[in-house]
Amino acid sequence: MTISDIKLMRLHADILFVHDTAGRLVYVNEPVDPEDYPAPIIYVGRTQDGTVYRCRWDVPEVICFQVQDTVNRFGTLNMTEHCGLVPELKDVVRSHAEVDNVWAGLAHRFPDAVEVFSCNVFVDRSNSELLGGGFDDI
């Protein structure tokens, strides 16, 4: 069974954050005091199949609609060409709250069948030169 990228992104958001009954972000899903890890004001996860966005519990509905409109305007095709999305989302959020940090990164998906290699090499101090350096402090 293959799961779509958009469904994986929804699962990713569901796992990253604790949500209230309305589906709004409450805090980051970590085994620590929730007050130490509040949810971000918004979360946006983009795939070729669509975009998942979530707003924190205290964000006014009008801001959430503006986030949705902004995300929809950029669409999902040619995602690398849409570098203006983040600045526009920051402008939307700034009308509600200060933007202190922006986290961005990739979520990777691996193929269902991963090629297994039988030529694995165990690396220890005796052959550490195989690593090509950069691990002197370990």
C-alpha positions as a Markdown table, in Angstrom:
| # | Residue | x | y | z |
|---|---|---|---|---|
| 1 | Met | 0.0 | 0.0 | 0.0 |
| 2 | Thr | 1.3 | 3.4 | -1.0 |
| 3 | Ile | 0.3 | 6.5 | 1.0 |
| 4 | Ser | 0.1 | 9.8 | -0.8 |
| 5 | Asp | 2.5 | 12.7 | 0.0 |
| 6 | Ile | -0.3 | 14.9 | 1.3 |
| 7 | Lys | -1.5 | 12.2 | 3.6 |
| 8 | Leu | 2.0 | 11.7 | 4.9 |
| 9 | Met | 2.3 | 15.5 | 5.5 |
| 10 | Arg | -1.0 | 15.5 | 7.4 |
| 11 | Leu | 0.4 | 12.6 | 9.6 |
| 12 | His | 3.6 | 14.6 | 10.0 |
| 13 | Ala | 1.7 | 17.6 | 11.3 |
| 14 | Asp | -0.5 | 15.4 | 13.5 |
| 15 | Ile | 2.6 | 13.9 | 15.2 |
| 16 | Leu | 4.6 | 17.1 | 15.5 |
| 17 | Phe | 2.0 | 18.9 | 17.5 |
| 18 | Val | -0.8 | 18.4 | 20.0 |
| 19 | His | -4.0 | 19.7 | 18.6 |
| 20 | Asp | -7.2 | 20.9 | 20.3 |
| 21 | Thr | -10.7 | 19.5 | 19.3 |
| 22 | Ala | -10.9 | 22.1 | 16.5 |
| 23 | Gly | -7.6 | 20.9 | 15.0 |
| 24 | Arg | -5.7 | 24.0 | 16.1 |
| 25 | Leu | -2.1 | 23.7 | 17.3 |
| 26 | Val | -1.6 | 23.8 | 21.1 |
| 27 | Tyr | 2.0 | 22.8 | 21.7 |
| 28 | Val | 4.9 | 20.8 | 20.3 |
| 29 | Asn | 4.5 | 17.1 | 20.9 |
| 30 | Glu | 7.5 | 16.5 | 23.1 |
| 31 | Pro | 7.8 | 14.7 | 26.5 |
| 32 | Val | 8.5 | 17.9 | 28.4 |
| 33 | Asp | 6.5 | 20.7 | 30.0 |
| 34 | Pro | 4.2 | 22.1 | 27.2 |
| 35 | Glu | 4.8 | 25.6 | 28.4 |
| 36 | Asp | 8.4 | 25.2 | 27.3 |
| 37 | Tyr | 7.4 | 24.2 | 23.8 |
| 38 | Pro | 4.4 | 26.2 | 22.6 |
| 39 | Ala | 3.2 | 25.5 | 19.1 |
| 40 | Pro | 4.2 | 27.9 | 16.3 |
| 41 | Ile | 1.8 | 30.5 | 15.2 |
| 42 | Ile | 1.3 | 28.7 | 11.9 |
| 43 | Tyr | 2.6 | 25.5 | 10.4 |
| 44 | Val | 2.7 | 25.0 | 6.6 |
| 45 | Gly | 3.8 | 21.7 | 4.9 |
| 46 | Arg | 3.9 | 21.7 | 1.1 |
| 47 | Thr | 3.9 | 18.7 | -1.2 |
| 48 | Gln | 3.3 | 18.2 | -4.9 |
| 49 | Asp | -0.1 | 16.8 | -4.0 |
| 50 | Gly | -1.2 | 19.8 | -1.9 |
| 51 | Thr | -0.4 | 21.9 | 1.2 |
| 52 | Val | -1.2 | 21.3 | 4.9 |
| 53 | Tyr | -1.5 | 24.3 | 7.0 |
| 54 | Arg | -2.5 | 24.7 | 10.7 |
| 55 | Cys | -2.9 | 27.7 | 13.0 |
| 56 | Arg | -2.3 | 27.9 | 16.7 |
| 57 | Trp | -5.3 | 27.9 | 19.0 |
| 58 | Asp | -5.1 | 31.6 | 19.8 |
| 59 | Val | -4.7 | 32.9 | 16.2 |
| 60 | Pro | -7.8 | 34.8 | 15.1 |
| 61 | Glu | -9.9 | 33.1 | 12.4 |
| 62 | Val | -9.3 | 36.0 | 10.0 |
| 63 | Ile | -5.6 | 35.4 | 10.1 |
| 64 | Cys | -6.1 | 31.6 | 9.5 |
| 65 | Phe | -8.2 | 32.5 | 6.4 |
| 66 | Gln | -5.5 | 34.8 | 5.2 |
| 67 | Val | -2.9 | 32.1 | 5.6 |
| 68 | Gln | -5.1 | 29.7 | 3.7 |
| 69 | Asp | -5.6 | 32.3 | 0.9 |
| 70 | Thr | -1.9 | 33.0 | 0.7 |
| 71 | Val | -1.0 | 29.3 | 0.5 |
| 72 | Asn | -3.7 | 28.6 | -2.1 |
| 73 | Arg | -2.5 | 31.5 | -4.2 |
| 74 | Phe | 0.9 | 29.9 | -4.5 |
| 75 | Gly | -0.4 | 26.4 | -5.2 |
| 76 | Thr | 1.7 | 23.3 | -5.3 |
| 77 | Leu | 3.2 | 23.2 | -8.8 |
| 78 | Asn | 6.8 | 24.3 | -9.4 |
| 79 | Met | 7.3 | 24.7 | -5.6 |
| 80 | Thr | 10.9 | 25.8 | -6.1 |
| 81 | Glu | 9.8 | 28.8 | -8.0 |
| 82 | His | 7.5 | 30.0 | -5.2 |
| 83 | Cys | 10.2 | 31.5 | -2.9 |
| 84 | Gly | 7.9 | 34.4 | -2.1 |
| 85 | Leu | 5.5 | 32.3 | 0.0 |
| 86 | Val | 7.4 | 32.6 | 3.2 |
| 87 | Pro | 7.7 | 36.5 | 3.1 |
| 88 | Glu | 4.0 | 36.8 | 2.4 |
| 89 | Leu | 3.1 | 34.4 | 5.2 |
| 90 | Lys | 5.3 | 36.4 | 7.5 |
| 91 | Asp | 3.4 | 39.6 | 6.5 |
| 92 | Val | 0.1 | 37.9 | 7.3 |
| 93 | Val | 1.4 | 36.7 | 10.7 |
| 94 | Arg | 2.9 | 40.1 | 11.6 |
| 95 | Ser | -0.6 | 41.6 | 11.5 |
| 96 | His | -1.3 | 39.4 | 14.5 |
| 97 | Ala | 2.0 | 38.8 | 16.3 |
| 98 | Glu | 5.7 | 39.4 | 16.1 |
| 99 | Val | 7.6 | 36.9 | 13.9 |
| 100 | Asp | 10.6 | 35.8 | 16.0 |
| 101 | Asn | 11.7 | 32.7 | 14.2 |
| 102 | Val | 11.0 | 30.8 | 11.0 |
| 103 | Trp | 11.9 | 27.1 | 10.8 |
| 104 | Ala | 12.1 | 25.5 | 7.5 |
| 105 | Gly | 13.4 | 22.2 | 6.3 |
| 106 | Leu | 12.7 | 19.1 | 4.2 |
| 107 | Ala | 10.7 | 16.1 | 5.0 |
| 108 | His | 12.0 | 13.2 | 3.0 |
| 109 | Arg | 10.1 | 10.2 | 1.6 |
| 110 | Phe | 11.9 | 7.0 | 0.7 |
| 111 | Pro | 10.8 | 4.6 | -2.0 |
| 112 | Asp | 8.8 | 1.5 | -1.0 |
| 113 | Ala | 11.7 | -0.7 | -2.2 |
| 114 | Val | 15.1 | 0.3 | -1.0 |
| 115 | Glu | 18.1 | -1.3 | -2.5 |
| 116 | Val | 20.1 | -3.3 | 0.1 |
| 117 | Phe | 23.9 | -3.5 | -0.4 |
| 118 | Ser | 25.9 | -6.4 | 0.8 |
| 119 | Cys | 29.2 | -4.7 | 0.8 |
| 120 | Asn | 28.8 | -2.8 | 4.1 |
| 121 | Val | 32.0 | -1.9 | 5.9 |
| 122 | Phe | 32.2 | -1.7 | 9.7 |
| 123 | Val | 34.2 | 1.4 | 10.6 |
| 124 | Asp | 36.2 | 1.7 | 13.8 |
| 125 | Arg | 39.5 | 3.4 | 14.8 |
| 126 | Ser | 41.6 | 1.0 | 12.7 |
| 127 | Asn | 40.0 | 2.1 | 9.4 |
| 128 | Ser | 38.5 | 5.5 | 10.3 |
| 129 | Glu | 40.3 | 7.1 | 7.3 |
| 130 | Leu | 37.4 | 5.7 | 5.2 |
| 131 | Leu | 35.2 | 8.4 | 6.7 |
| 132 | Gly | 37.3 | 11.1 | 5.0 |
| 133 | Gly | 37.9 | 13.1 | 8.1 |
| 134 | Gly | 35.8 | 15.6 | 10.0 |
| 135 | Phe | 35.2 | 13.3 | 13.0 |
| 136 | Asp | 38.3 | 14.2 | 15.0 |
| 137 | Asp | 36.3 | 15.3 | 18.1 |
| 138 | Ile | 34.5 | 12.0 | 18.4 |
